[in-house]
Amino acid sequence: MDNRNKKEKLGIALVGLGSYSEGQLAPALQQTAHCYLAGIVTGSEEKAKKWQVQYNIPETNTYNYQNFEDIAHNSDIDIIYIVLPNSMHAEYVIRAATTGKHIICEKPMALSVEDCNRMIDACNKAGVQLSIGYRLHFEPFNAEMMRIGKEQPFGPLKKIKSDHGMADTDGWRIEKALSGGGPLQDLGIYCIQACRYTTGTEPIAVTAQEGAKTKPEKFKDVEESMTWQMEFPGGITAECSTTYVKRMSYLRAEAERGFAELDPAFDYNGLQGKTGDGPMQFADINQQAAQMDDFALALKEGRPTPVPGEMGRQDVAIIQAIYKAMETGQRVELK
Ligand code: NAD
């Protein structure tokens, strides 16, 4: 462990001060025990000024997209967190790796498996850890689904159902060049993750169907909604759906002798769950604070993050297989 990791709180620099950084990550960093908001990277001088005042960030810890590699020389910053549109993740993670700082990258990790490989290689070469912003791994209701899948209190799992949708969206999320696709990239990825962490296994094959467009003028470039099915080892099947025109946030696992269900499953707070034995009783936590604290602790303790780039790459591979299945109408096998 080097000296910088012995600091009580590690410094995080947020790259991209959009709605997730502003609404969730910066407030969460006021509640973290092992890391704090040390720096910002933004293309807007106006935002830089506002954040400097609001979060007491010095000018010396404020960067733009051109000079952000200078973070290499800033001992206040230990972790660079990429919170940009999906298509920019690969470039910015690879640039961030050259600074020698550890990295968190938002989901989806990138738009292709090849880009994920380049990102992982760059981090390995630089000797830095790469973590993906999978906040639900640090949240008790979803952790309970993982436990039920693993310990099988209701017998072996048989079926998973998961849906995630928003009532509306706009901006880069509906421009394929920036997003990589529609709600599958942004929201369906949570269902893929949920199926993987609940079953504790990897899908063998997928089939998929695009939903009819109710707003074709808006969703010119990307799917408005879709359904897909996944086959897992041991005969477990998953039925999933995602959309940009209806709110959904659901996860259910059916086992031989019972079930477990989260509804809502993927929200920032207010999650609720039940099994055949009754309601799940867990406190609401700040998921982003728990996620960032775990990464900071992993670095301090010299252990790997439980949500590494390899996990993000597998989701990207599954997303690509689902799109291929949707486009061809064929069952697509995963390696
Ligand atoms: P946003 O549109 O609100 O913010 C994007 C930021 O990137 C803005 O500050 C914008 O100025 C900046 N930017 C720089 N270059 C840009 C360009 N060429 N086009 C558009 N914006 C550009 O988006 P967001 O909701 O903050 O999402 C950012 C990332 O965070 C995405 O990858 C998204 O999937 C992820 N996210 C994750 C969660 C989660 O729960 N883990 C939640 C929301 C968003």
Residues whose N, C-alpha, C, O or C-beta is under 5 A from the ligand:
A	BS01	NAD	G16 L17 G18 S19 Y20 S21 V83 L84 P85 N86 E106 K107 P108 G133 W172
